[in-house]
Amino acid sequence: MSKYDDIRAELKSLYEENMRLNTWISSQEEANENNVGEICKSFLQVWESFEWAESTIHERGLDQSKISTTAINYMLTAKTKLLEVLDSYGVKRIEFPEGKFDATKAKIVGTEADPEKEDGTVLRVEREGFYRKEKLLRQAEVTVVKNN
C-alpha cells in the first residue's frame, strides 16, 4: 500500500467519523428541541393556572380591597414574567388574522349565530393556543360563527 493509499484511507475514515458525529449532533439537537418544547408546555400549564386564578378572583369579586388588589398585582407580575420567559424561548400565541379560523391551529369548541359575520369567523378564543418555532405546542380552542 502506498503512502497516498494510506492518506486516502485515513481521509475516508475521518470523513465517515465526521458524518457519524454530524448525525449524532443532529439527533442531540432534535432531542434538545423536543425537551425544550415539553418544558414550554409545562410552563403553559402554569400560565393557565394564573389565568384561571385571575378569572376566578374577578368573578367572585375578590379584587375589591386594596390588600387583595396588591396581592393580585404580585400574582400578575409573576404571570407577566412567565410570559417573558416563554417568549425568550420563541413561544408565541396563536393568532387569527382577520378572525379566520385555521383548523391546523385550533379546534372549534362552540358555535354561535352572527348574521353580520361570515361562517367560520372566530368570535372568541376560549383557550389560548401556542406554537414554538412553527411547531404547535397547544391548539387554541375557539367559538366560531355558524349561521343557520
C-alpha positions, -999 to 999 in steps of 0.1 A, spaced: 0 0 0 14 34 -10 16 65 12 -12 80 -9 -34 50 -3 -27 54 35 -37 90 33 -68 82 13 -78 56 38 -72 79 67 -93 107 50 -121 83 43 -120 72 79 -121 108 91 -149 116 67 -170 87 79 -164 96 116 -173 132 107 -206 120 92 -214 99 122 -207 128 145 -229 151 124 -257 126 126 -252 123 164 -252 161 168 -283 164 148 -301 138 168 -290 155 201 -302 189 188 -335 174 179 -339 158 212 -329 191 229 -356 209 209 -382 183 219 -372 187 255 -374 225 254 -409 221 238 -420 198 266 -407 222 292 -426 251 275 -458 230 276 -453 226 313 -448 264 317 -480 269 297 -499 248 323 -485 272 350 -496 302 329 -531 287 325 -533 283 363 -525 321 366 -553 327 340 -578 306 360 -568 323 393 -572 358 378 -605 350 363 -618 334 395 -607 364 415 -626 388 393 -657 366 390 -660 363 428 -654 400 434 -623 393 455 -604 422 439 -623 449 458 -599 458 486 -565 474 485 -548 444 501 -564 420 476 -555 443 446 -519 444 458 -518 406 460 -533 403 426 -507 427 412 -479 405 426 -495 374 410 -499 392 377 -462 402 378 -453 366 381 -476 358 352 -460 385 331 -426 372 339 -436 337 329 -448 350 295 -415 368 291 -396 336 297 -418 317 272 -412 345 247 -375 342 252 -378 305 241 -398 315 210 -432 306 223 -459 327 206 -497 328 210 -517 316 180 -535 345 163 -563 345 138 -557 373 113 -589 389 102 -607 364 125 -603 335 101 -605 300 116 -575 277 109 -580 240 116 -543 234 118 -540 258 148 -574 255 166 -603 233 173 -639 245 174 -655 241 209 -686 262 202 -706 280 176 -729 310 177 -750 327 150 -740 362 140 -756 374 107 -731 403 105 -702 379 102 -692 351 78 -694 314 89 -662 302 104 -652 336 118 -636 333 152 -658 351 178 -638 342 209 -607 323 219 -619 301 248 -584 286 254 -552 302 241 -531 282 217 -493 284 214 -466 274 190 -428 274 191 -406 276 160 -435 267 138 -443 236 160 -477 235 176 -475 232 214 -512 235 221 -542 241 199 -564 270 206 -600 263 214 -624 288 197 -660 297 193 -669 304 157 -698 319 137 -723 294 123 -754 309 108 -784 286 100 
